[in-house]
Amino acid sequence: MRNYKLKYPIAFIILLGLFILSSCKKDTAPPAPIPTPGPTAYTWEDPLFFQQMIIPEDNPFTVEGIDLGRKLFYDNRLSADNTQACASCHLQENAFGDPNQFSTGIDGTEGNRQGMTLINLGYQFNYFWDARSETLEEQIIQPVINPIEMHTTWAEVMVKIKADQSYMEVFELIYATSDIDSIHVAKVIAQFLRTVVSSESKYDKWRKGEYEFTPSEFNGFQIFQKEGGDPELGQGGEWGGDCFHCHPLAGMQFSDYQLHNNGLDSVFTDLGRGEVTGDPDDYGRFKTPSLRNVEVSGPYMHDGRFTTLEEVVEHYNSGGNPSATIDPFMKYTTGGLQLSDQSKADLIAFLKTLTDITFLTDTAFSDPN
């Protein structure tokens, strides 16, 4: 029997066979790419009976943006001397308003208007008392550079923010760039502020069938919705408070967010919207604030002239002061509303049902630093 030598080693033959078999198979799909890290989308749900919040297309909610905006809202480094944050003049226990008549800036200078509450901002439009900012993002830019508020520049603020690696990591995750500026800061603070929503007051619970008004609260609710004036005068009077015109129930915000002259003065020391437009027809007109949490958001009016709700109600009951631009809804400047003492007390009892204890104590809105 002849002895044959194998021309090729067995291992080589096996490898060759495997190569031939694999080359006969169809091409397989390449492995899936590894997802690029990015922000986590946050789904917003409007509270029951609320209108739909309009969220800007260029500033959608993200989990990381809301969290970062909250930290920046409470960060003193947004002021020139690192002593004041946005939250310094907008306290949660005061419905994110200022309990002082006028806010004081870092240089000890007082402003000339009462700090507005930051309630349900995502349902509003035209920001500040004189509506000089069309968007919430625009509004956030201004206090930082205002010489009687935080008195700095955004260039100086950005140096501080960019030196904070923890901030920059989140900004880069959200925006996929390290080229961060004031617009990015305003956007994330706006994201946070849009989540600062009050919707669990006694009134909200009453609407949901979870609370029953007291007789005084219910009578105040009726007065709130009724036309003012004597029914016998033929002007549709119902002996009501005439409140609902500027503070409508629709949409659950208790404000039309329009600008009105509510009869505070006959001679104006603050022109209100008129300072922005220069139009005499705008003199003395100011944005209507929400009545939500009004019990804890005093002092009241653009200049904080009233310290109690009783004073506010009495102003409207008196009819206010006539002027060339007084709002048509202030139609009882002669004679006033003539509400009884009991009616005024009941109206205030209803206004207090708009206090939202959950909102005032919610740790999701509090200082995380």
SULBELHU-V623308 format. One record per run of one state. SS is the DSSP state (A for helix, B for strand, O for the rest). FROM is the first residue (numbers start at 1). LEN is the number of residues. Records with the same first field share a line. If there is no record, write none. Layout:
BEGIN
SS=FROM-LEN + FROM-LEN
END
This chain:
BEGIN
O=1-9 + 25-16 + 42-20 + 74-2 + 79-7 + 90-1 + 95-2 + 98-6 + 105-5 + 111-10 + 124-3 + 128-5 + 134-2 + 146-8 + 163-2 + 176-6 + 196-6 + 208-7 + 226-5 + 234-16 + 253-6 + 261-11 + 278-2 + 283-2 + 288-6 + 297-3 + 301-5 + 307-2 + 319-22 + 355-2 + 362-1 + 366-4
A=10-15 + 63-11 + 76-3 + 86-4 + 92-3 + 121-3 + 136-10 + 154-9 + 165-11 + 182-14 + 202-6 + 215-11 + 231-3 + 250-3 + 273-5 + 280-3 + 294-3 + 309-10 + 341-14 + 357-5 + 363-3
B=41-1 + 62-1 + 91-1 + 97-1 + 104-1 + 110-1 + 127-1 + 133-1 + 259-2 + 272-1 + 285-3 + 300-1 + 306-1
END
